[in-house]
Amino acid sequence: MRAGLHFAGHSLVEYQVRQAADAGATHILILVSAVTPFLSQAVDRLTADKINVSLIRDMVSLVREAPRDRDMLLIADGAIIAQNHFVSISQRSGNVLLAVDDSRVSAPFERIDGQHRWAGLLRATPEVLFGTLDMLGDWDLELTLMRAVVQAGAHRLIVSQEDILEGRVALIDSQASADLVSQGLLSKGSDALSTDGGAEHYILSHAATRLAPMLLRTQVPASQIRIGGMALSTIGVVAAALGWPVFAILLMLGGLILSLTSDRLGLLARRSHDTGWAALAPGIIALIGFTVIGSEAGALMDGLYLSLLVGVILLAVRWRRTSFAKPWALFTPGSALLVALVAIILSGVNAALAVATLCAIGSIGTIVLTDRKS
């Protein structure tokens, strides 16, 4: 079944449910012909994330469960639709239909008339929904409700042909197509996914975006990738204690990249963004590494001062308290590691700590002095 295809770290139907919940749906019904183990497991995961979801096996149950005082959002079987289209429909009232111009590109979608095809998403009023259920019989609910919404004069939101060509609106019918769409969505959303500053924003995020599609089909949870980043950064601290600063910095950069990769996988899978201390851990461990590097070079306090300064910037970025400072002005742990790496190769550890400390002071000054109203 299409619903069981693997997409963005879990089943396709679970991804669709999370999209609907993010758009504001308060009770989600999944119409199924049989309750399978994967569906039961998906419902358990969704319920654990406080999403109200039920499995519906027949029309009698649907009539009983469907709300009579609110509009219903219908997602087509196998439809993957960019979240901005969910938002557009959720902000309207009454009967609304997502449509695309009839062309060779839109051929997989159901035809509405000679001009448009249905793009797999609609909003129906209770009157239209229950009127359809009363006369449904053995007809297909999905297509019958779509026809009823059209006949009720639904407003049509037209999807661009580019959305279909680039996979932002698609009908998935195989695992190969699911993989292709998920990787396309991940790579095209790299800019939107980056909420950090400094090197994390401009350099490391691109490495994470390239790495994420490779890990997507392995079904490794994003939390385990985060733990891997923490472990890699910790190994870097050990390398610093052994007197290998260059190798230590490379390992800590790898830990930051894995943490950013975890962020991207979580966002693609429509899971809540991790803003707790676990998300900060790879950066904090890297700051500990600076202290260890300074200690091994006989400059313990220099390393400690640098760690504290960059730590303040890290918290400011995480808590969105950077005023209106540009991302390039934020001297994050990734920026500090890259600057230190170049300086160590050229002049040694002491020079690297001094240069990085000056950069951190300049970054904090920029945050403090930037006009919050600009």
C-alpha positions in Angstrom: 0.0 0.0 0.0 1.1 3.6 -0.6 0.5 4.4 3.0 3.2 2.0 4.1 5.9 3.4 1.9 8.9 4.7 3.8 9.1 8.5 3.6 11.3 10.9 5.6 12.1 8.5 8.4 8.7 6.9 8.8 5.6 5.7 6.8 4.1 8.0 4.2 0.7 8.1 6.0 2.4 9.2 9.2 4.1 12.0 7.4 0.7 13.1 6.0 -0.8 13.0 9.5 2.0 15.2 10.8 1.5 17.7 8.0 -2.2 17.9 8.8 -1.5 18.4 12.5 1.0 21.2 11.7 -1.7 22.9 9.6 -4.0 23.0 12.6 -6.1 19.7 12.4 -7.3 18.7 15.8 -8.6 15.2 15.1 -7.2 13.1 12.2 -9.0 10.1 10.7 -7.2 7.5 8.6 -9.5 5.6 6.3 -8.2 2.0 6.0 -9.4 -1.3 4.7 -7.6 -3.3 7.4 -5.6 -2.5 10.6 -2.1 -3.7 9.9 0.9 -3.8 12.4 2.6 -0.8 10.7 -0.6 1.3 11.0 -0.9 0.4 14.7 2.7 1.3 15.3 2.3 4.6 13.4 -0.8 5.5 15.5 1.2 4.7 18.7 4.0 7.0 17.7 1.6 9.8 16.7 -0.3 9.5 19.9 2.9 9.6 21.9 3.5 13.0 20.2 0.1 14.2 21.4 -1.6 14.0 17.9 -5.2 12.9 18.1 -5.6 10.2 15.4 -8.0 7.3 14.7 -8.2 4.5 12.3 -11.5 4.3 10.4 -12.5 1.0 8.7 -16.0 1.7 7.4 -18.4 4.6 6.5 -20.5 4.0 9.6 -17.4 4.8 11.8 -16.6 7.8 9.6 -20.1 9.2 10.0 -19.8 8.8 13.8 -16.3 10.2 14.1 -16.4 13.1 11.6 -17.1 16.5 13.2 -20.4 18.2 12.2 -19.4 21.7 13.2 -16.0 22.0 11.5 -14.6 21.7 8.0 -12.8 18.6 7.0 -9.4 18.4 5.2 -8.9 15.5 2.8 -5.5 14.3 1.7 -5.3 11.9 -1.3 -3.8 8.5 -0.9 0.0 8.8 -1.7 -0.1 12.6 -2.0 3.0 14.6 -0.9 2.3 18.3 -0.8 4.5 21.2 0.4 3.4 22.5 3.8 2.8 26.0 2.4 -0.2 24.6 0.5 -1.6 23.1 3.7 -1.3 26.5 5.3 -3.0 28.3 2.4 -6.0 25.9 2.6 -6.2 26.1 6.4 -6.4 29.9 6.3 -9.5 29.8 4.2 -13.0 28.7 5.0 -15.6 26.8 3.1 -14.9 24.5 0.2 -11.4 24.9 -1.2 -9.6 22.7 -3.7 -5.9 22.5 -4.6 -5.6 22.3 -8.4 -3.0 22.3 -11.2 -3.4 23.2 -14.8 -4.1 20.2 -17.1 -0.8 19.3 -18.9 1.5 16.5 -19.6 3.3 17.3 -16.3 0.1 16.9 -14.3 -1.1 13.7 -16.0 -0.8 11.5 -12.9 -3.4 13.6 -11.1 -7.2 13.2 -11.2 -8.9 15.3 -13.9 -11.5 17.9 -12.7 -12.4 19.3 -16.0 -10.8 20.4 -19.3 -8.7 23.0 -17.5 -7.6 21.6 -14.2 -6.6 18.5 -12.3 -6.9 17.8 -8.6 -3.6 18.2 -6.8 -4.5 15.9 -3.9 -5.7 18.3 -1.2 -9.1 19.8 -0.5 -11.2 21.3 2.3 -14.9 20.4 2.6 -17.7 21.9 4.7 -19.8 19.6 6.9 -22.8 20.0 4.6 -20.8 18.7 1.6 -19.1 16.0 3.5 -22.2 14.5 5.1 -24.2 15.0 1.9 -21.5 12.9 0.2 -21.5 10.2 2.9 -25.3 9.9 2.7 -25.2 9.0 -1.0 -21.8 7.3 -1.2 -22.7 3.7 -1.4 -19.9 1.6 -2.9 -18.2 4.7 -4.6 -14.7 5.8 -3.7 -14.9 8.4 -1.0 -11.8 10.3 -2.1 -12.9 11.0 -5.7 -16.6 11.3 -4.9 -15.9 14.0 -2.3 -13.7 15.8 -4.7 -16.5 15.8 -7.3 -18.9 17.1 -4.7 -16.6 19.9 -3.6 -16.2 20.9 -7.3 -20.0 20.9 -7.8 -20.4 23.0 -4.7 -18.4 25.8 -6.4 -15.2 25.3 -4.4 -12.5 28.0 -4.6 -9.5 26.6 -6.5 -5.9 27.3 -5.4 -3.8 26.7 -8.4 -0.4 25.0 -8.0 2.4 26.1 -10.3 3.9 23.6 -12.8 7.3 24.2 -11.1 5.9 22.7 -7.8 5.2 19.5 -9.6 8.5 19.4 -11.6 10.5 20.0 -8.4 8.6 17.5 -6.3 6.8 19.9 -3.9 3.5 18.4 -5.1 3.6 14.7 -6.1 1.7 11.4 -6.1 3.9 8.6 -4.8 3.2 5.1 -5.9 6.5 3.3 -5.3 9.4 3.4 -2.9 11.7 4.7 -5.6 9.5 7.7 -6.2 9.2 8.2 -2.4 13.0 8.3 -2.1 13.3 10.7 -5.0 10.7 13.2 -3.6 12.1 13.1 -0.1 15.7 13.8 -1.2 14.5 16.6 -3.4 12.5 18.2 -0.6 15.5 18.0 1.7 18.0 19.5 -0.7 15.7 22.3 -1.8 14.9 23.3 1.8 18.5 23.7 2.9 18.3 27.5 3.2 15.1 27.4 5.2 16.4 24.7 7.4 19.4 26.7 8.5 18.7 28.8 11.6 22.3 29.1 12.9 24.9 31.7 12.3 28.6 31.8 11.3 30.1 28.7 9.8 27.2 26.6 10.7 25.0 28.7 8.5 27.3 29.2 5.5 29.5 26.1 5.4 28.6 23.3 7.8 24.9 23.4 6.9 25.7 22.6 3.3 27.7 19.6 4.3 24.8 18.4 6.5 22.3 18.9 3.6 24.5 16.6 1.5 24.8 14.0 4.2 21.2 13.9 5.3 19.8 12.2 2.1 22.4 9.4 2.5 21.1 8.7 6.0 17.4 9.1 5.1 16.8 5.6 3.8 18.8 4.0 6.6 15.9 4.8 9.0 18.3 5.8 11.7 16.5 8.1 14.1 17.6 11.7 14.1 18.3 11.5 17.9 20.8 8.7 17.3 22.6 10.9 14.7 22.7 13.6 17.4 24.2 11.2 19.8 26.8 10.2 17.2 27.7 13.9 16.8 28.2 14.2 20.6 30.4 11.1 20.6 32.5 12.4 17.7 33.0 15.7 19.5 34.0 13.9 22.7 36.6 11.9 20.8 37.9 15.2 19.6 38.3 16.4 23.2 40.3 13.3 23.9 42.5 13.9 20.9 43.1 17.5 22.2 44.2 16.1 25.5 46.7 13.8 23.7 48.2 16.9 22.0 46.7 16.5 18.5 44.9 19.9 18.1 44.4 19.7 14.3 42.9 16.2 14.5 40.8 17.2 17.5 39.3 20.2 15.6 38.4 18.1 12.6 36.6 15.6 14.8 34.7 18.4 16.6 33.7 19.9 13.2 32.4 16.4 12.3 30.3 16.4 15.5 28.8 19.7 14.6 27.9 18.5 11.1 26.2 15.4 12.5 24.2 17.6 14.9 23.0 19.8 12.0 22.2 16.7 10.0 19.9 15.6 12.8 18.1 18.9 12.7 17.5 18.5 9.0 16.2 15.0 9.3 13.9 16.0 12.1 12.4 18.9 10.2 11.9 16.9 7.1 10.1 14.3 9.1 7.7 17.0 10.5 9.0 16.4 14.1 9.4 19.2 16.6 12.7 21.0 16.4 15.0 20.0 19.3 15.8 23.2 21.2 17.0 21.5 24.4 20.4 21.0 25.8 21.0 17.9 23.6 21.0 20.2 20.6 23.6 22.3 22.2 25.8 19.4 23.4 28.1 19.1 20.3 28.9 22.8 20.5 29.4 22.8 24.2 31.8 19.8 23.9 33.7 21.7 21.2 34.1 24.6 23.7 35.5 22.2 26.3 37.9 21.1 23.6 39.2 24.7 23.3 40.0 24.7 27.0 41.8 21.4 26.7 43.8 22.6 23.7 44.8 25.8 25.6 45.8 23.7 28.6 48.0 21.4 26.5 49.7 24.5 25.0 50.3 26.2 28.4 47.5 28.7 27.9 44.7 27.3 30.0 43.1 30.7 30.7 43.3 31.8 27.1 41.4 28.6 26.1 38.9 29.1 28.9 38.2 32.7 28.0 37.6 31.8 24.4 35.3 29.0 25.4 33.2 31.3 27.6 32.9 34.0 25.0 31.9 31.6 22.2 29.5 29.9 24.7 27.7 33.2 25.2 27.3 33.6 21.5 26.1 30.0 21.1 23.3 30.6 23.7 22.4 33.9 22.1 22.0 32.2 18.7 20.0 29.3 20.2 17.7 31.6 22.2 17.3 34.1 19.2 18.8 37.0 21.1 21.2 38.2 18.5 19.4 41.5 17.8 19.6 42.0 14.1 23.2 40.9 13.7 23.9 39.2 10.4 24.7 35.5 10.4 28.3 36.2 9.3 28.8 38.3 12.4 28.0 35.5 14.8 31.2 33.7 15.9 29.7 30.3 16.6 31.6 27.2 17.7 31.9 26.1 14.1 33.4 29.5 13.1 35.8 29.3 16.1 36.9 25.8 15.1 37.6 26.8 11.5 39.5 30.0 12.4 41.5 28.1 15.0 42.3 25.3 12.5 43.7 27.8 10.0 45.6 29.7 12.6 47.1 26.6 14.2 48.4 25.4 10.8 49.9 28.9 10.1 51.2 30.1 13.5 50.5 27.6 16.3 48.0 27.1 19.1 48.7 30.4 21.1 48.1 32.5 18.0 45.0 30.6 17.2 43.5 31.2 20.6 44.3 34.9 20.4 42.8 35.4 17.0 39.7 33.4 17.8 39.2 35.4 21.1 39.4 38.7 19.2 36.8 37.4 16.7 34.5 36.4 19.6 34.8 39.8 21.3 34.0 41.5 18.0 31.0 39.3 17.5 29.6 40.0 21.0 30.2 43.7 20.4 28.2 43.5 17.2 25.3 41.7 19.0 25.2 44.3 21.8 25.6 47.4 19.6 23.2 46.4 16.7 20.1 48.4 16.8 17.2 46.1 17.7 14.8 48.3 15.8 16.8 48.3 12.5 
